[in-house]
């Protein structure tokens, strides 16, 4: 994953700039390995981002993480769900109409955004290293209750 995809607050790009389905898949795997192992991970997405969402969810599940499908929620709903349901973290997959790019925001167990200063670069390093060991059992996917 190229350094250009990382901003101070998120991951953003297009397939042409390197945000491929394989990279999205590996974002899920890296986040699963980086977050605490207790609790599931909620994923919310923009309706146009189905492919990226599927790739991230699959990466999370391959690492044994249970995933809650947050549907077409927003940042506030993901943060609330993380903290009230005791989850390990969350992902918001959005689309920036002005820049015409996919935007991926990652959240920690306290509902706070993971930034370049406190984890996003470490997650990128995990993706680049690619040393993912799949879990013995694939995580479950459930719908937001």
N, C-alpha and C positions, 0 to 999 in steps of 0.2 A: 504494500500500500504506500503510495507516494506521500511525502511530507506535505505536498500542496493540498491534499484533501483535508488536512487538519487545520481548523481555525482555533482561535483561543477558546471557543465555546462549543464547537460541534464538529461533525464530519460532514463535508458537503462536496458534491460533484455530480458528474454524469458518467455514463458508461465510457464516453469518449475521453474523459479526463481521468479515468482509472477507477471509478466506482462501479466495478463489475459485480455480477452476481456472486462470483467466487470471493471477492473482497467482502461483500455483505455477509456471506456465509461465515467467513472468518471473523468478522466483527462480532457476530453472535457467539462464536466459540471463545474468542478472547474475552469478551465481557463476562461470559459464564465462568471462565477461569479466574478473572480478576475480582469479581464481587464475592462477598461472603457466601458460604455454601448453604446457609440456612434460608429457607423461604424461596418462593418462586420469583419469576420476573414478569412484569406486565409489559406488553407491547401494544402501542397505539399507533395508528397510521392514517395517512391521507389516502383517500379513495384511489388516487392515481398511482400509488406506490405498492401495489399488490406483490409484484415480483421481488422487490427489495425486502419487503416484509416477510414473505415466505422464506427467503434465503436466511435472513437473520434469525427467524424463529427456528428453522431447521438447525442452524449452527448451535443455538442455545440448547435445543433438545438433544443433539448428538453428544453434548457435554454432560448430559444427565440432568439438565435443569428443567423444572416444570415451568411452563409458560402460560400466562393468562392473556387471552386475546382481549385487549382493551378496546377493540373496534376503532371507530373514527373519533376517538377522544382527543383531548388536547393536553398541554403541559400540566395545567392545573389538576385535571382529573387523574393523570398518571401520578403526580406527586401525592395527591390525597390517597389514592389507592395503595401506593407503596407504604405509606406510613400507617394507614388504618388497618391494612391486611397483614402487616408484618412481613413484607416481601424484601428480597435482597436488593432489588433495584428495578429499573424500567428503561424502556426505549420509546422515544417518540420519533416516528419517521414522517417527515413532512415534505412539502414541495414549495420552494421559493419561486413564485411567479415572476418576480422582477429579474432574478438572476437565471431563471430557468434551470434550477438544479435541485437535486434531492438533498434534504437536510436531515441528518441523523443526530439526535440528542440522546445522551446516555445519562442515567440517573443512578445515584447510590442508594443505599438502604435507608438513609434519613430523608430521602426525597430531594436532595440537592443535586444540581447539575454537576456532572463530572467535566472539568475543564482541562485545558492543556497543562495548567499549573498543578493539578492534583489528581492526575490519573489518565487523561486522554492520551498523552504521549506514551505512557507505560502500556496502555492497551494497544497502541500502534506497534510498539516493539514486540508484543506478543504475536500480533498478526504477521509482522515481517519474519520473525523467527519460525513461525509455523509448526512449532513442536506440540501440536495438540494430540492428546491421547483420549480417544472417545471413551465415554463412560461405559460401564458394563451393561447398563440399562438406559435406554433412551427416555428422556423426560416426557411428561404428559402435556397435552395442550387442552386447556379448558377455556370456556367462554366467560366473560366478565359477568358476575352474578348481579 
